[in-house]
Amino acid sequence: MRLRTAAITLAAATLTPFALTAPAAHAATAAVPYDFNGDGRTDLAIGAPDATVGGHAKAGAVSVVYGGTGGPNTSARTLITQDTAGVPGGAEAGDAFGAAVASADLNTDGYADLLVGVPGEDVTGDTGSGTAVVVWGSKSGLSGARSLFSLFDEDYDHYGQAFATGDFDDDGDPDVAVGSTGPVVLSIVNGPITRTGAHNGGSGSRHDWWSSSPGVTHLTSADAPGDGRGPVVLHGRAAHTGDAATSLADLRIGNYTDWLQRMPAGYVSAAGDIDGDGHPDFAVGNDRETSADAEGAKGGKVTVVYGGPEGLDADRAPLVLTQDTAGVPGASETGDRFGSGVDLGDIDGDGYADLAVGAAGENGGAGAVTVLYGSASGLTTGGAQYYTQNTAGVPGASEDGDLFGTRVVLTDHTGDGRADLSLSAPGENSGDGSVWSLRGSATGLTATGSLSFGTGTTGVSATGTPHLGSVLGG
């Protein structure tokens, strides 16, 4: 049963669609998100919104490392900033280019495109209005760009601080959900989005039960092609307490009435089919202590919520995981930040999505990642794995403040049909930041053949503290 949330007000009705100048033909086969060159391997987008560009502090950068048979191929990468030829605007201090990334085949040409958030951008004299950029995929990789349409530029700030993509209105074209602050905290840009065409309309919403200051801070799409639904997880803060507030939204419901189902509160989330029943399940990470968030936990927690035909499965109790849960490695300690990063993907190729959980504060901020496996009965703790920089085969060594596991991504970089684990430690090397990638296999995740690379390899300037990997997409 869909829960009714009364304290939702409409910021703007669906806009009258504008005709595209040259509608794009649908691709014969939809491109996999983050496969920018169409080679069947997903690529890794690494955001460094604190990077210095052209002498401008915190202008921001994104480095894309393309997938290869051995994982991310560090000899094949594209560095993108607002000083890159063809990218709108120019690098300026505080723009935070790369504060959010997402991917979809927005122009339906068979190659995934990259969305980059620039929430600190000043637009037409409006300080911090924010913008978003689409960088186009092609057989040779990423090149060329345009700005994503901003439909309510006078009613929000920090546009582009969060993204999700999917066919939210079930019309066969990919759409984009954009988070922001201010009166309008969520915008939907209707697809397709072409290189030169006019926009195709959109809509927006405000949430009176959310604080407009942080706005929508994180978005997770659970859209599946042809399922007739457009579920997206919305993350923000409660208006009166500042605690995390999380809901599942069905974006097909254009009048924004009865469109939300409340979820366990957290700051990040991931979607995937853990039990193989054909419905997306959700992992919600809340890495806060109870002193900082009423729904937090000592050392942090992750809540798994199982999906059903109408969104969330009301007949199945959520699974709450901490490092004190039987079978989960370690122990819950104040400041562990278990749940700082979460993602779902099929590591062993058995048809069930598995869960990677980052604990960026583990062991004095050195950080750790835990992997749990899916099954027909749901997520299990049997056979759980635990990784730090001190794990055999993992490059580097654990040091206080590395923040290993701040972000985690499960996706197939090698093209073998199994998800690999990429993760970041933005505190590595005094704030330069680094990224690791470990291989998936039929027997689970393995550190054999794992990779690590930092600013020098990705092309991001080490000036200041770029915090490479504070944002990951793949």
C-alpha positions as CSV (number, residue, x, y, z in Angstrom):
1,M,0.0,0.0,0.0
2,R,1.3,3.4,-0.9
3,L,1.7,5.6,2.1
4,R,0.2,9.1,1.9
5,T,2.5,11.9,2.9
6,A,0.3,15.0,3.5
7,A,3.0,17.6,4.0
8,I,4.0,17.8,0.3
9,T,3.3,20.9,-1.7
10,L,3.6,21.4,-5.4
11,A,6.2,23.9,-6.5
12,A,5.4,23.8,-10.1
13,A,3.1,21.7,-12.3
14,T,4.5,19.8,-15.2
15,L,5.8,22.3,-17.7
16,T,4.3,22.5,-21.1
17,P,6.7,20.4,-23.3
18,F,8.8,22.2,-25.8
19,A,9.4,20.5,-29.1
20,L,12.9,19.3,-29.8
21,T,14.4,20.7,-33.0
22,A,15.7,17.3,-34.1
23,P,14.4,14.4,-32.1
24,A,16.9,11.6,-31.8
25,A,16.1,8.1,-32.9
26,H,16.1,5.4,-30.2
27,A,19.3,3.3,-30.1
28,A,18.8,-0.3,-31.1
29,T,20.4,-1.4,-27.8
30,A,20.3,0.9,-24.7
31,A,23.8,1.8,-23.6
32,V,24.8,0.7,-20.1
33,P,25.4,3.7,-17.8
34,Y,29.0,4.7,-17.6
35,D,30.0,2.7,-20.7
36,F,31.1,5.9,-22.5
37,N,32.9,4.3,-25.4
38,G,30.5,1.4,-25.9
39,D,33.1,-1.4,-25.5
40,G,31.0,-3.4,-23.0
41,R,32.9,-2.4,-20.0
42,T,31.8,0.3,-17.5
43,D,34.2,3.2,-17.0
44,L,34.9,4.9,-13.7
45,A,34.1,8.6,-13.1
46,I,36.2,10.1,-10.3
47,G,35.1,13.4,-8.9
48,A,37.4,15.8,-7.2
49,P,35.2,18.9,-6.5
50,D,38.0,20.4,-4.3
51,A,40.6,20.3,-7.0
52,T,42.5,23.4,-8.1
53,V,42.1,24.2,-11.8
54,G,44.1,26.9,-13.5
55,G,45.0,28.4,-10.1
56,H,41.4,28.5,-8.9
57,A,40.9,26.7,-5.6
58,K,38.0,24.2,-5.4
59,A,37.1,24.8,-9.0
60,G,36.7,21.0,-9.4
61,A,37.6,18.2,-11.8
62,V,36.4,14.8,-13.0
63,S,38.7,12.1,-14.3
64,V,37.3,9.2,-16.2
65,V,39.3,6.0,-16.3
66,Y,38.1,3.7,-19.0
67,G,37.4,0.0,-18.3
68,G,39.7,-2.8,-19.5
69,T,40.2,-6.5,-19.3
70,G,42.2,-6.0,-16.1
71,G,39.9,-3.4,-14.6
72,P,40.2,0.4,-14.9
73,N,42.8,1.1,-17.5
74,T,44.9,3.9,-16.1
75,S,46.6,4.5,-19.4
76,A,43.2,5.4,-20.9
77,R,41.6,8.3,-19.2
78,T,39.9,11.7,-19.8
79,L,40.3,14.7,-17.5
80,I,37.3,17.0,-17.6
81,T,37.1,20.5,-16.0
82,Q,35.4,23.7,-17.0
83,D,38.6,24.7,-18.7
84,T,38.3,21.7,-21.0
85,A,37.6,22.6,-24.6
86,G,33.8,22.3,-25.3
87,V,32.7,22.3,-21.7
88,P,30.5,25.3,-20.9
89,G,31.7,28.0,-18.6
90,G,35.2,28.4,-17.1
91,A,36.9,27.1,-14.0
92,E,36.4,29.5,-11.1
93,A,37.1,29.2,-7.4
94,G,34.4,27.4,-5.5
95,D,32.5,26.0,-8.5
96,A,32.8,22.4,-7.2
97,F,32.7,20.9,-10.6
98,G,32.3,17.1,-10.0
99,A,30.4,17.4,-6.7
100,A,27.9,14.9,-8.2
101,V,28.1,12.5,-11.2
102,A,25.6,10.3,-13.0
103,S,25.3,8.5,-16.3
104,A,22.7,7.5,-19.0
105,D,22.4,7.4,-22.7
106,L,20.7,10.7,-22.7
107,N,20.6,11.2,-26.5
108,T,19.9,7.5,-27.2
109,D,22.9,7.1,-29.6
110,G,24.2,3.9,-28.1
111,Y,26.9,5.5,-25.9
112,A,26.5,6.5,-22.3
113,D,26.8,10.1,-21.4
114,L,28.2,11.7,-18.3
115,L,26.4,14.2,-16.0
116,V,28.5,16.5,-13.9
117,G,27.2,18.7,-11.2
118,V,28.6,22.2,-10.6
119,P,26.6,23.4,-7.6
120,G,28.9,26.3,-6.8
121,E,28.6,28.0,-10.2
122,D,27.3,31.5,-10.3
123,V,24.7,31.9,-13.1
124,T,23.6,35.2,-14.5
125,G,24.6,37.1,-11.4
126,D,23.0,34.6,-9.0
127,T,25.7,33.5,-6.6
128,G,25.7,29.7,-6.1
129,S,22.8,29.1,-8.4
130,G,24.5,26.0,-9.7
131,T,24.5,24.3,-13.0
132,A,24.9,20.8,-14.5
133,V,26.9,19.7,-17.6
134,V,26.3,16.8,-20.0
135,V,29.5,15.4,-21.5
136,W,28.8,13.2,-24.6
137,G,29.9,9.6,-25.0
138,S,31.2,8.2,-28.3
139,K,33.2,5.4,-29.7
140,S,36.4,7.3,-28.9
141,G,35.2,8.2,-25.4
142,L,33.9,11.4,-23.8
143,S,34.1,14.7,-25.8
144,G,31.9,17.7,-26.3
145,A,29.3,19.0,-23.8
146,R,26.3,21.2,-23.1
147,S,24.6,22.5,-20.1
148,L,21.6,20.6,-18.7
149,F,18.4,22.6,-18.7
150,S,17.6,24.6,-15.6
151,L,13.8,24.9,-15.4
152,F,13.5,26.9,-12.1
153,D,16.6,28.9,-12.0
154,E,15.1,31.6,-9.8
155,D,13.7,29.1,-7.3
156,Y,16.7,27.1,-6.2
157,D,20.5,27.2,-5.5
158,H,23.2,24.5,-5.8
159,Y,21.5,23.0,-8.8
160,G,23.4,19.8,-9.6
161,Q,24.4,18.8,-6.1
162,A,22.7,15.4,-6.7
163,F,21.6,13.3,-9.7
164,A,19.7,10.2,-10.7
165,T,18.8,9.0,-14.2
166,G,16.1,6.7,-15.5
167,D,12.9,6.5,-17.6
168,F,10.9,8.1,-14.8
169,D,7.7,8.7,-16.9
170,D,7.9,5.3,-18.8
171,D,7.9,6.9,-22.2
172,G,11.0,5.2,-23.5
173,D,13.4,8.1,-23.1
174,P,15.9,8.7,-20.3
175,D,15.2,11.5,-17.9
176,V,17.3,13.3,-15.2
177,A,16.4,14.0,-11.6
178,V,18.4,16.9,-10.1
179,G,18.8,17.8,-6.5
180,S,19.2,21.4,-5.2
181,T,18.5,23.7,-2.3
182,G,15.9,26.4,-1.9
183,P,12.2,26.4,-2.5
184,V,12.5,23.8,-5.3
185,V,14.6,20.9,-4.1
186,L,14.0,18.4,-6.9
187,S,13.8,19.0,-10.6
188,I,13.0,16.5,-13.4
189,V,14.3,17.2,-16.9
190,N,12.5,15.1,-19.4
191,G,14.4,13.3,-22.1
192,P,15.7,12.7,-24.6
193,I,18.4,15.3,-24.3
194,T,20.2,16.0,-27.5
195,R,23.4,17.8,-28.4
196,T,21.8,20.8,-29.9
197,G,18.0,20.5,-29.5
198,A,15.7,22.5,-27.3
199,H,14.5,21.1,-24.0
200,N,11.6,18.7,-23.7
201,G,9.9,20.0,-20.5
202,G,10.1,19.0,-16.9
203,S,8.7,19.5,-13.5
204,G,9.8,20.3,-9.9
205,S,8.8,19.9,-6.3
206,R,9.3,21.3,-2.8
207,H,9.1,19.4,0.5
208,D,7.8,21.2,3.5
209,W,8.9,18.4,5.8
210,W,12.5,18.8,4.5
211,S,14.9,21.6,5.2
212,S,15.3,23.7,2.1
213,S,18.9,24.6,3.2
214,P,20.6,21.3,2.4
215,G,17.7,20.4,0.0
216,V,17.9,17.0,-1.8
217,T,21.5,15.9,-1.0
218,H,21.6,12.4,-2.7
219,L,19.5,10.6,-5.2
220,T,19.4,6.9,-6.1
221,S,17.5,5.5,-9.1
222,A,15.9,2.1,-9.1
223,D,14.3,2.4,-12.5
224,A,14.4,-0.7,-14.7
225,P,13.6,-0.5,-18.4
226,G,10.0,-1.4,-19.2
227,D,8.8,-1.8,-15.6
228,G,6.3,1.0,-15.9
229,R,7.6,2.7,-12.7
230,G,10.0,5.4,-11.9
231,P,11.3,4.8,-8.3
232,V,13.9,7.2,-6.9
233,V,15.3,7.4,-3.4
234,L,15.4,11.0,-2.1
235,H,17.7,12.0,0.7
236,G,17.5,15.3,2.6
237,R,17.2,16.6,6.2
238,A,14.2,17.0,8.4
239,A,13.0,20.6,8.6
240,H,13.0,21.0,12.3
241,T,15.7,18.6,13.6
242,G,18.3,18.5,10.8
243,D,18.2,14.7,11.0
244,A,18.4,12.6,7.8
245,A,15.1,12.2,6.0
246,T,14.7,9.6,3.2
247,S,11.8,8.6,1.0
248,L,11.1,6.5,-2.1
249,A,9.4,8.6,-4.8
250,D,7.4,7.2,-7.7
251,L,8.2,9.9,-10.3
252,R,5.4,8.7,-12.7
253,I,2.9,10.5,-10.4
254,G,3.1,14.0,-11.9
255,N,0.7,15.7,-9.5
256,Y,3.0,14.9,-6.5
257,T,0.2,13.4,-4.5
258,D,0.7,10.1,-2.7
259,W,4.0,9.7,-4.5
260,L,6.3,9.1,-1.5
261,Q,6.9,6.1,0.8
262,R,9.0,6.8,3.9
263,M,12.2,4.9,4.3
264,P,14.7,4.4,7.1
265,A,16.7,7.6,7.3
266,G,20.2,7.8,5.9
267,Y,22.6,9.9,3.8
268,V,23.4,7.6,0.9
269,S,21.7,4.6,-0.7
270,A,22.0,2.0,-3.4
271,A,19.4,-0.1,-5.3
272,G,19.7,-3.7,-6.7
273,D,17.9,-7.0,-6.6
274,I,19.4,-8.8,-3.6
275,D,17.0,-11.8,-3.5
276,G,16.4,-12.2,-7.3
277,D,12.6,-11.7,-7.1
278,G,12.6,-9.1,-9.9
279,H,12.0,-6.1,-7.6
280,P,14.7,-3.6,-6.6
281,D,15.8,-3.7,-3.0
282,F,17.5,-0.8,-1.2
283,A,20.5,-0.3,1.1
284,V,20.5,2.9,3.1
285,G,23.6,4.1,4.8
286,N,23.5,6.3,7.9
287,D,27.1,6.7,9.2
288,R,26.1,9.1,12.0
289,E,26.2,8.6,15.8
290,T,22.9,8.9,17.7
291,S,24.2,12.2,19.1
292,A,24.3,13.6,15.6
293,D,21.2,11.9,14.2
294,A,18.3,10.4,16.0
295,E,18.2,7.4,13.5
296,G,21.9,6.9,13.6
297,A,23.7,4.2,15.5
298,K,27.0,3.7,17.4
299,G,29.6,3.4,14.7
300,G,27.0,3.8,11.9
301,K,24.5,1.4,10.3
302,V,23.1,0.2,7.0
303,T,19.4,-0.7,6.6
304,V,18.3,-3.1,3.8
305,V,14.7,-2.6,2.7
306,Y,13.3,-5.2,0.4
307,G,11.2,-4.1,-2.6
308,G,7.9,-5.4,-4.0
309,P,5.4,-4.8,-6.8
310,E,4.3,-1.4,-5.3
311,G,7.7,-0.1,-4.2
312,L,8.6,-1.2,-0.7
313,D,7.5,-4.6,0.6
314,A,5.5,-3.7,3.7
315,D,5.3,-7.4,4.7
316,R,9.0,-7.8,5.1
317,A,10.9,-6.3,7.9
318,P,14.0,-4.2,7.1
319,L,17.4,-5.7,7.9
320,V,19.5,-3.4,10.1
321,L,23.2,-4.0,9.9
322,T,26.0,-2.7,12.2
323,Q,29.4,-4.0,13.0
324,D,27.8,-5.7,16.0
325,T,25.5,-7.8,13.8
326,A,26.4,-11.5,13.9
327,G,28.6,-12.4,11.0
328,V,29.6,-8.8,10.2
329,P,33.3,-8.3,10.7
330,G,34.6,-5.9,13.4
331,A,32.7,-4.2,16.2
332,S,30.7,-1.0,16.4
333,E,32.9,1.8,17.8
334,T,32.2,5.5,18.0
335,G,33.3,7.2,14.9
336,D,33.6,4.1,12.6
337,R,31.2,5.7,10.1
338,F,29.9,2.3,8.9
339,G,27.6,3.2,6.0
340,S,29.6,6.1,4.7
341,G,29.4,4.5,1.3
342,V,27.1,1.7,0.0
343,D,26.5,0.0,-3.4
344,L,24.9,-3.1,-4.7
345,G,26.1,-5.3,-7.6
346,D,26.5,-9.0,-8.5
347,I,30.1,-9.7,-7.6
348,D,30.1,-13.5,-8.1
349,G,27.7,-13.7,-11.0
350,D,25.1,-15.8,-9.2
351,G,22.2,-13.5,-10.1
352,Y,21.9,-11.9,-6.7
353,A,23.1,-8.4,-5.9
354,D,25.8,-8.2,-3.2
355,L,26.4,-5.3,-0.8
356,A,29.6,-3.2,-0.3
357,V,29.7,-1.0,2.8
358,G,32.3,1.6,3.5
359,A,33.3,2.5,7.0
360,A,35.5,5.6,6.4
361,G,36.1,6.2,10.1
362,E,37.2,2.7,11.0
363,N,40.5,2.4,12.9
364,G,41.1,6.1,13.6
365,G,39.9,7.2,10.2
366,A,42.1,4.7,8.2
367,G,38.9,3.2,6.9
368,A,37.6,-0.2,5.8
369,V,35.1,-1.9,3.4
370,T,32.8,-4.8,4.2
371,V,31.2,-7.1,1.5
372,L,28.1,-9.1,2.2
373,Y,26.4,-11.4,-0.3
374,G,22.9,-11.7,-1.7
375,S,20.8,-14.9,-1.9
376,A,17.3,-16.1,-2.7
377,S,16.4,-15.5,1.0
378,G,18.0,-12.0,1.0
379,L,21.2,-10.6,2.2
380,T,23.4,-12.9,4.3
381,T,26.3,-12.3,6.7
382,G,27.8,-15.7,6.0
383,G,31.1,-15.4,4.1
384,A,31.3,-11.7,4.7
385,Q,34.6,-10.1,3.6
386,Y,36.6,-7.2,5.1
387,Y,39.2,-5.1,3.4
388,T,41.6,-2.4,4.5
389,Q,44.9,-1.1,3.0
390,N,46.6,-3.7,5.3
391,T,44.7,-6.6,3.7
392,A,47.0,-8.9,1.7
393,G,47.0,-7.9,-2.0
394,V,45.5,-4.4,-1.4
395,P,48.0,-1.7,-2.3
396,G,49.2,0.8,0.3
397,A,49.1,0.8,4.1
398,S,46.4,2.0,6.5
399,E,47.0,5.4,8.0
400,D,44.9,7.6,10.2
401,G,42.8,9.9,8.2
402,D,42.9,8.0,4.9
403,L,39.1,7.5,4.9
404,F,39.4,4.3,2.9
405,G,35.8,3.4,1.9
406,T,34.3,6.8,1.8
407,R,32.7,5.9,-1.5
408,V,32.2,2.5,-3.0
409,V,31.0,1.4,-6.5
410,L,30.1,-2.1,-7.7
411,T,30.2,-2.4,-11.5
412,D,31.7,-4.5,-14.2
413,H,34.9,-2.8,-15.4
414,T,36.3,-5.9,-17.0
415,G,33.3,-7.1,-19.1
416,D,33.2,-10.5,-17.6
417,G,29.7,-10.2,-16.3
418,R,30.7,-9.8,-12.6
419,A,30.8,-6.6,-10.6
420,D,34.2,-5.3,-9.5
421,L,34.6,-3.1,-6.4
422,S,36.0,0.4,-6.8
423,L,36.5,2.5,-3.7
424,S,38.0,5.8,-2.6
425,A,40.1,7.2,0.2
426,P,39.9,11.0,-0.3
427,G,42.1,11.6,2.7
428,E,45.0,9.5,1.4
429,N,48.4,11.3,1.1
430,S,47.3,14.3,3.2
431,G,44.1,15.0,1.2
432,D,45.3,14.2,-2.3
433,G,43.1,11.2,-2.4
434,S,43.3,7.8,-4.1
435,V,41.1,5.1,-5.7
436,W,41.3,1.3,-5.5
437,S,39.7,-1.4,-7.7
438,L,39.3,-5.1,-6.7
439,R,38.1,-7.8,-9.0
440,G,34.9,-9.8,-8.8
441,S,35.1,-13.6,-9.4
442,A,32.9,-16.7,-9.3
443,T,34.0,-17.2,-5.7
444,G,33.5,-13.6,-4.6
445,L,35.7,-10.5,-4.4
446,T,39.4,-11.0,-4.6
447,A,42.3,-8.7,-3.9
448,T,44.5,-10.5,-6.4
449,G,45.3,-8.1,-9.2
450,S,43.9,-5.1,-7.4
451,L,44.9,-1.6,-8.5
452,S,45.4,1.7,-6.8
453,F,46.0,5.1,-8.4
454,G,46.0,8.8,-7.4
455,T,46.2,12.3,-8.7
456,G,49.3,11.8,-10.9
457,T,47.6,8.9,-12.8
458,T,44.3,10.6,-13.2
459,G,45.6,14.0,-14.2
460,V,44.0,15.9,-11.3
461,S,46.2,18.6,-9.8
462,A,47.6,17.8,-6.3
463,T,47.7,21.5,-5.4
464,G,45.9,22.1,-2.2
465,T,43.7,19.1,-1.1
466,P,41.8,17.9,-4.1
467,H,40.3,14.9,-2.2
468,L,40.2,12.7,-5.3
469,G,37.4,10.2,-5.1
470,S,35.2,12.1,-2.7
471,V,32.7,11.4,-5.5
472,L,32.6,8.1,-7.5
473,G,30.4,6.9,-10.3
474,G,30.6,3.7,-12.4
